[in-house]
């Protein structure tokens, strides 16, 4: 699943989730797009403002690395960061806290948890992150043990309800760059995995507005 387009005649060091093409007629419509290269922009958008990086709705440009390296790297980093952060903007995070929440709230969370199909679970140390239907549940196994619950049994029940379990270090390595762009919040890994495996339609999730 692709999350954005980059139009460039030169190699661009980005993840496979970016659709890197050489011309605008090869982009995936509906996704944010970054065009690299002054000459290309000047040819196809002759009325563009050289001081403004925005060409249109969800359409941006920057110079080539060979034209101005610092600006190229700054704009490319901004674009990747913005795409990923907008991608998770409408994903809600719920930390399941049995100490702070009343029993009624916990029951509602459990009911919602069981109602979600095709859940994806990722384990990071003693934390379980379960994603489904734009919600990420955070479950602290250490906290459950602290209050007298059996974390092993609870984990087994969660895994029995999950269609996918991500539990090895290779997963973190695979999504390392994306997680870094998301302020190192590993809780987004099961959501990113769902995108990789085409369980979400990203074209309806992303909208980029350039910040001053």
ChimeraX attribute file (.defattr): number of C-alpha atoms within 10 A of each C-alpha:
attribute: neighborCount
match mode: 1-to-1
recipient: residues
	/A:1	16
	/A:2	18
	/A:3	24
	/A:4	25
	/A:5	23
	/A:6	25
	/A:7	22
	/A:8	18
	/A:9	15
	/A:10	13
	/A:11	9
	/A:12	15
	/A:13	9
	/A:14	15
	/A:15	14
	/A:16	11
	/A:17	14
	/A:18	19
	/A:19	19
	/A:20	25
	/A:21	19
	/A:22	15
	/A:23	13
	/A:24	16
	/A:25	9
	/A:26	12
	/A:27	18
	/A:28	16
	/A:29	12
	/A:30	16
	/A:31	23
	/A:32	22
	/A:33	28
	/A:34	25
	/A:35	26
	/A:36	24
	/A:37	20
	/A:38	14
	/A:39	12
	/A:40	17
	/A:41	19
	/A:42	13
	/A:43	10
	/A:44	10
	/A:45	11
	/A:46	10
	/A:47	10
	/A:48	15
	/A:49	11
	/A:50	13
	/A:51	6
	/A:52	11
	/A:53	17
	/A:54	17
	/A:55	18
	/A:56	10
	/A:57	11
	/A:58	17
	/A:59	17
	/A:60	21
	/A:61	25
	/A:62	24
	/A:63	22
	/A:64	20
	/A:65	15
	/A:66	9
	/A:67	12
	/A:68	11
	/A:69	11
	/A:70	12
	/A:71	14
	/A:72	19
	/A:73	15
	/A:74	11
	/A:75	18
	/A:76	21
	/A:77	13
	/A:78	13
	/A:79	22
	/A:80	18
	/A:81	17
	/A:82	20
	/A:83	22
	/A:84	18
	/A:85	17
	/A:86	15
	/A:87	21
	/A:88	16
	/A:89	13
	/A:90	12
	/A:91	17
	/A:92	13
	/A:93	16
	/A:94	14
	/A:95	13
	/A:96	18
	/A:97	15
	/A:98	15
	/A:99	11
	/A:100	9
	/A:101	11
	/A:102	10
	/A:103	11
	/A:104	9
	/A:105	14
	/A:106	16
	/A:107	12
	/A:108	10
	/A:109	16
	/A:110	12
	/A:111	11
	/A:112	11
	/A:113	20
	/A:114	12
	/A:115	12
	/A:116	14
	/A:117	13
	/A:118	15
	/A:119	24
	/A:120	23
	/A:121	27
	/A:122	27
	/A:123	21
	/A:124	16
	/A:125	10
	/A:126	11
	/A:127	15
	/A:128	23
	/A:129	26
	/A:130	30
	/A:131	31
	/A:132	21
	/A:133	16
	/A:134	13
	/A:135	19
	/A:136	25
	/A:137	19
	/A:138	20
	/A:139	23
	/A:140	20
	/A:141	18
	/A:142	14
	/A:143	17
	/A:144	18
	/A:145	12
	/A:146	11
	/A:147	10
	/A:148	8
	/A:149	13
	/A:150	13
	/A:151	18
	/A:152	12
	/A:153	10
	/A:154	14
	/A:155	15
	/A:156	11
	/A:157	11
	/A:158	19
	/A:159	18
	/A:160	11
	/A:161	18
	/A:162	20
	/A:163	11
	/A:164	18
	/A:165	18
	/A:166	19
	/A:167	14
	/A:168	11
	/A:169	10
	/A:170	10
	/A:171	14
	/A:172	17
	/A:173	11
	/A:174	13
	/A:175	17
	/A:176	15
	/A:177	13
	/A:178	24
	/A:179	19
	/A:180	12
	/A:181	17
	/A:182	17
	/A:183	10
	/A:184	12
	/A:185	11
	/A:186	20
	/A:187	23
	/A:188	21
	/A:189	27
	/A:190	25
	/A:191	28
	/A:192	21
	/A:193	21
	/A:194	18
	/A:195	18
	/A:196	15
	/A:197	10
	/A:198	12
	/A:199	15
	/A:200	17
	/A:201	12
	/A:202	16
	/A:203	16
	/A:204	10
	/A:205	17
	/A:206	22
	/A:207	16
	/A:208	18
	/A:209	11
	/A:210	12
	/A:211	5
	/A:212	3
